[in-house]
Amino acid sequence: MEGLELISFEIISNVGMSKSLSIEAIREARKGNYEMADENLKRANQYLTDGHHAHASLIQQEAAGEKVDFSLILMHAEDQMMSAEIIKSLVEEMIEMYKDLKKA
């Protein structure tokens, strides 16, 4: 495995961890463990950032004039990255809702 395939799997791996940690965060928040939820979200954000860095390397290659072949694996990686972003954003909002409900 090399080049585009390796970067694609790096994206998939990182954003997959981000999604898992985001889901763990909402589970912790539901139990009232907001500190653990926040820690999981911080870790989720770092994995998502790492996935974005890998993706940015492909964009930089193409911007430099290098041909970046399109592949189904890359499309899957980008889809997973977008879903990880959406999930993390929704989880952040849901955690705030749990906090608001607890105050009420």
C-alpha positions in Angstrom: 0.0 0.0 0.0 1.4 3.4 -1.0 0.6 6.9 -2.0 -3.1 7.7 -2.4 -4.3 4.4 -0.9 -2.2 4.9 2.2 -3.4 8.5 2.7 -7.0 7.4 2.1 -6.7 4.8 4.8 -5.0 7.2 7.1 -8.0 9.5 6.7 -10.5 6.6 7.3 -8.6 5.5 10.4 -8.4 8.9 12.0 -11.9 10.0 11.3 -13.3 6.6 12.3 -11.7 7.1 15.7 -13.1 10.6 15.8 -16.6 9.2 15.2 -16.2 6.6 17.9 -15.0 9.1 20.4 -17.9 11.4 19.6 -20.4 8.7 20.2 -18.6 7.8 23.5 -18.8 11.4 24.5 -22.6 11.5 24.1 -22.9 8.3 26.1 -20.8 9.8 28.9 -22.9 13.0 28.8 -26.1 11.0 29.1 -24.7 9.5 32.3 -23.8 12.9 33.6 -20.1 12.4 33.1 -19.5 15.8 31.4 -15.7 15.9 32.1 -15.3 12.5 30.4 -17.6 13.7 27.6 -15.4 16.8 27.1 -12.2 14.7 27.1 -13.6 12.4 24.5 -14.6 15.4 22.3 -11.1 16.8 22.6 -9.7 13.5 21.5 -12.3 13.3 18.7 -11.3 16.7 17.5 -7.6 15.8 17.4 -8.3 12.7 15.3 -10.5 14.7 13.0 -7.7 17.3 12.6 -5.3 14.5 11.8 -7.6 13.3 9.1 -7.9 16.8 7.7 -4.1 17.1 7.6 -3.9 13.9 5.6 -6.6 15.1 3.3 -4.9 18.5 2.9 -1.7 16.8 1.8 -3.7 15.5 -1.3 -5.1 18.9 -2.0 -1.5 20.4 -1.8 -0.2 17.8 -4.2 -2.9 18.6 -6.7 -2.4 22.4 -6.2 1.3 21.8 -6.9 0.4 20.3 -10.3 0.7 16.7 -9.3 -2.0 14.4 -10.6 -4.1 12.9 -7.8 -6.1 10.0 -9.1 -9.6 9.6 -8.0 -10.5 6.3 -6.4 -13.4 4.7 -4.6 -11.3 4.5 -1.5 -10.6 8.2 -1.5 -14.3 8.9 -2.0 -15.1 6.7 1.0 -12.5 8.5 3.0 -13.9 11.9 2.2 -17.4 10.6 3.0 -16.3 9.3 6.3 -14.5 12.6 7.1 -17.7 14.6 6.4 -19.8 12.3 8.5 -17.3 12.5 11.4 -17.6 16.3 11.2 -21.4 16.2 11.2 -21.5 13.7 14.1 -19.1 15.7 16.2 -21.1 18.9 15.7 -24.4 17.2 16.6 -22.8 15.5 19.6 -21.6 18.9 20.9 -25.1 20.3 20.6 -26.6 17.2 22.3 -24.2 17.5 25.2 -25.3 21.1 25.7 -28.9 19.9 25.6 -28.2 17.3 28.3 -26.6 20.0 30.4 -29.6 22.3 30.0 -32.0 19.5 30.8 -30.0 18.7 34.0 -30.3 22.4 35.1 -34.1 22.5 34.5 
